[in-house]
């Protein structure tokens, strides 16, 4: 009897903590519609259980979503059956998505199978959430996941960006209500409630770095400090705020020191760059390489160091190619531009007769060529001046202004696909299929694939030169602004940039 009462108190205590975290972090509001990612493992099963317990008092509408990558054969199929039975018992509707990762040869360069699976999984969840009109997508990351992530980035030699760890919310959709709860507490909660779960056999193999950290390094650190998970959580929170501060400083200095040139090149005042603290010099260089290449991942620390030593501090005329970016020094300027050979190859592939335009991964800031039309798509951050004298950038048919806190990376630029839909600005949240939207504007069928779409995991941000999605547009309360511009183009009849 005493053991039963103890287990009941443990279960009730975790439910109270869960509710308090959701309320304190404002992860969602009463009456919210939530899509819950359920793999079948202990963390996601606990998340669904806790949300189900919270649903009546918070008037929540819940769906479960299971993504089957078919990577573990019969085990993957058994996971799907387990999740289906679990949702049946809890009275939660389940959506199962089958996501094919394709052949290894077609995987983007530098992207592991696990990273590709995660990206496809997030994209699938965002798409389903849009179809269901869900307010949030709940993910089951715990405090132990946070600690493991920080240790992995320390081992890789990351800066503050990586050491900031996993945020409790990712853009407007993804939330992580378990991020302050340890895995031990999760297992105790499940055991107390007699709730079963699945164990992923791939989590036991030493093939992946995270598993080696989870089963080897983190337990060793706990022998030195049993509270190491909480210590690392606090460290991540501190570094996350410091990283945000440095990003704002970098954006402000880039605006003051850089000038955009033709063909996607950017020139930077060399003396001004060298006058910055070394930490900001590195960030400026890393940001510019990402901008001119359109790549989401920045160059390594060693590559940035080489650019600073050989080019920025080098003789006039010195140059180096790093990550498809050509960096040159010309007297008082340092120029960053795309490597023309790499760019020409991408354009040639995109213009191949009968080929559907490929999806281009882009970061912010960046400058990318859209091969079907030869137009340049420029993405940049805009930081309001401290004196508040300058108003928000103007909008037009070829310039869209977004709230950077309403979406997440990675961004891609692609052509439209059957089934695509968005919420056009000015239509008060109404969802519209792109096929119908094009028909309303009388856009010829042969021109539709030539229109670039800027897409985030949460949905379509912008139909280049036509319309933005209302959910992501900047408002009067926006604090971080992203500007998207379509350069070298002519407006279509009926186009508008809002």
Secondary structure, 3 states (H helix, E strand, C coil): CHHHHHHHHHHHHHHHHHHHHHHHHCCCCCCCEEEEECCCCHHHHHHHHHHHHHHHHHCCEEEEEEEECCCCCHHHHHHHHHHHHHHHHHCCEEEEEECCCCCHHHCCCCCCHHHHHHHHHHHHHHHHHHHHCCCEEECCCCHHHHHHHHHHHHHCCCCHHHHCCCCCEECCCEECCCCCCCHHHHHHHHHHCCCCCCCCHHHCCCCCHHHHHHHHHHHHHHHHCCCHHHHHHHHHHHHHHHHHHHHHHHHHHHHHHEEECHHHCEEEEHHHHHHCCHHHHHHHHHHHHHHHHCCCCCCCHHHHHHHHHHHHCCCCCCEEEECCEEEEEECCEEEEEECHHHHHHHHHHHCCCCCCCCCEEECCCEEEEECCCCEEEEEEEECCCCCCCCCCCCCECCEEEEEHHHCCCCEEEECCCCCCEECECCCCCCCEEHHHHHHHHCCCHHHHCCCCEEEECCEEEEECCCEEEHHHECCCCCCCEEEEEEECCCCCCCCCCC
